[in-house]
Structures are given as structure tokens and as C-alpha cells.
């Protein structure tokens, strides 16, 4: 079982996934910083509050932190848009239509061999007329 596990881990897809998770975590930190330090202040100009995470409404003893939810939605939209752009770029690079291979021009040797095959077929039909 240990051998199978080693083979599973050593597969390229698992390694690619691990790299993707690590890069994704780092990218999430960058997006969080972008939202917190740049986008929220810009939106705060229009809304009147720079930090959305402090937006809370209370019903009884329950506190609904809808500002933190707004931050999460903004983070998600940015990450989803960047992933969309990456997939679009990858598809553009990978999905190039393969050029049609040019028809191979038979060499002189291949032409002679084809002529010999035709002559043998003709000779065979003359010797054995009932055989196709």
C-alpha cells in the first residue's frame, strides 16, 4: 500500500494540485491586501465608510457582520475574475488549431514500388483470370 501511495503522490497531477494550492493561498493574501488597502478605501469614498468589516447590525444579542461579508464577496469576485482571465489565456495558448500536415509527396522509390505492385496485379489477373 505504501508503494501505491508513493506512486499516487508522485503523479504529475497531484504535484500540480499542491503547487496550485500553495500559489492560490499566496494569491489570496495578495487579493485580501488589494481589497483592504485599495478597493475598500475607494468604495468608502462613495459609501462613507472605509472599513466594511466594521459594518454590523444587531438584532437582540445576535450581531450580523455584513461588512465582513461584503469584503468576502469582493475578494471572491476579484479571484474569480483573475481565474477567468488565466483560463482564457491558457485556452488561447493551448487551443491553437493544429496545422494540417502537408500531404506527403511520394518519393521516386515509392512510385516505382507502386508501379511494380500494379504490374504484379495485372500479371496475376492475366495468369489467373478467375481470381480477383
C-alpha positions as CSV (number, residue, x, y, z in Angstrom):
1,X,0.0,0.0,0.0
2,X,2.9,2.3,0.7
3,X,4.2,1.8,-2.8
4,X,0.8,2.7,-4.3
5,X,0.7,5.8,-2.1
6,X,4.2,6.8,-3.3
7,X,3.1,6.3,-7.0
8,X,-0.1,8.4,-6.3
9,X,1.9,11.2,-4.8
10,X,4.5,11.2,-7.5
11,X,1.9,11.7,-10.3
12,X,2.1,15.0,-12.0
13,X,-1.5,15.9,-11.3
14,X,-1.1,15.7,-7.5
15,X,2.1,17.8,-7.6
16,X,0.4,20.3,-9.9
17,X,-2.5,20.5,-7.4
18,X,-0.2,21.0,-4.5
19,X,1.6,23.9,-6.3
20,X,-1.8,25.3,-7.2
21,X,-3.0,25.3,-3.6
22,X,0.2,27.0,-2.4
23,X,0.1,29.6,-5.1
24,X,-3.6,30.1,-4.5
25,X,-3.0,30.7,-0.8
26,X,-0.4,33.3,-1.6
27,X,-2.6,34.9,-4.2
28,X,-5.5,35.1,-1.7
29,X,-3.2,37.1,0.6
30,X,-2.5,39.5,-2.2
31,X,-6.2,39.9,-3.1
32,X,-7.1,40.4,0.6
33,X,-4.5,43.2,0.7
34,X,-5.8,44.7,-2.5
35,X,-9.4,44.7,-1.2
36,X,-8.4,46.0,2.2
37,X,-5.9,48.7,1.2
38,X,-7.1,49.9,-2.2
39,X,-10.7,48.8,-3.1
40,X,-12.3,49.4,0.2
41,X,-11.0,52.9,0.6
42,X,-12.2,53.7,-3.0
43,X,-15.7,52.3,-2.2
44,X,-15.5,54.1,1.1
45,X,-15.4,57.4,-0.7
46,X,-18.8,56.7,-2.1
47,X,-20.4,54.8,0.8
48,X,-18.9,56.9,3.6
49,X,-17.1,54.1,5.4
50,X,-13.6,52.9,4.5
51,X,-13.6,49.7,6.5
52,X,-16.5,47.5,5.6
53,X,-15.6,44.9,8.2
54,X,-16.9,47.2,11.0
55,X,-20.4,47.3,9.4
56,X,-22.7,45.4,11.8
57,X,-26.4,45.4,12.6
58,X,-27.7,43.8,15.8
59,X,-30.9,42.0,16.4
60,X,-31.3,41.2,20.1
61,X,-28.0,39.6,21.1
62,X,-27.1,38.5,17.5
63,X,-24.5,40.6,15.6
64,X,-24.7,40.4,11.8
65,X,-21.3,41.4,10.3
66,X,-22.5,42.2,6.8
67,X,-19.4,44.3,6.2
68,X,-17.1,41.3,6.5
69,X,-19.4,39.5,4.1
70,X,-19.1,42.4,1.6
71,X,-15.3,42.1,1.9
72,X,-15.5,38.4,1.2
73,X,-17.8,38.9,-1.8
74,X,-15.3,41.5,-3.2
75,X,-12.4,39.0,-2.6
76,X,-14.3,36.3,-4.4
77,X,-15.2,38.4,-7.4
78,X,-11.6,39.5,-7.8
79,X,-10.3,36.0,-7.5
80,X,-12.9,34.6,-9.8
81,X,-12.2,37.3,-12.4
82,X,-8.4,36.6,-12.3
83,X,-9.0,32.8,-12.6
84,X,-11.3,33.5,-15.6
85,X,-8.6,35.6,-17.2
86,X,-6.0,32.9,-16.6
87,X,-8.2,30.1,-18.0
88,X,-9.0,32.3,-21.0
89,X,-5.3,32.9,-21.6
90,X,-4.4,29.2,-21.2
91,X,-7.2,28.2,-23.6
92,X,-5.9,30.7,-26.1
93,X,-2.4,29.3,-25.9
94,X,-3.3,25.6,-25.9
95,X,-6.3,25.5,-28.2
96,X,-4.5,26.7,-31.3
97,X,-5.7,24.7,-34.2
98,X,-3.1,22.3,-35.3
99,X,-1.9,23.0,-38.8
100,X,-2.9,20.5,-41.4
101,X,0.0,18.3,-42.2
102,X,1.0,18.6,-45.8
103,X,0.3,15.6,-48.0
104,X,3.4,13.6,-48.2
105,X,4.7,13.6,-51.8
106,X,5.8,10.0,-52.6
107,X,9.4,9.6,-53.3
108,X,10.7,8.2,-56.6
109,X,11.3,4.8,-54.9
110,X,7.7,4.7,-53.6
111,X,6.4,5.5,-57.2
112,X,8.4,2.6,-58.6
113,X,7.2,0.2,-55.9
114,X,3.6,1.3,-56.6
115,X,4.1,0.6,-60.3
116,X,5.6,-2.8,-59.6
117,X,2.6,-3.6,-57.4
118,X,0.2,-2.6,-60.2
119,X,2.2,-4.7,-62.8
120,X,2.1,-7.7,-60.5
121,X,-1.7,-7.3,-60.0
122,X,-2.1,-7.1,-63.8
123,X,0.1,-10.1,-64.4
124,X,-1.7,-12.1,-61.7
125,X,-5.1,-11.3,-63.3
126,X,-3.8,-12.5,-66.7
127,X,-2.4,-15.7,-65.3
128,X,-5.4,-16.4,-63.1
129,X,-8.4,-14.7,-64.7
130,X,-11.0,-16.2,-62.3
131,X,-9.2,-14.8,-59.2
132,X,-9.7,-11.3,-58.1
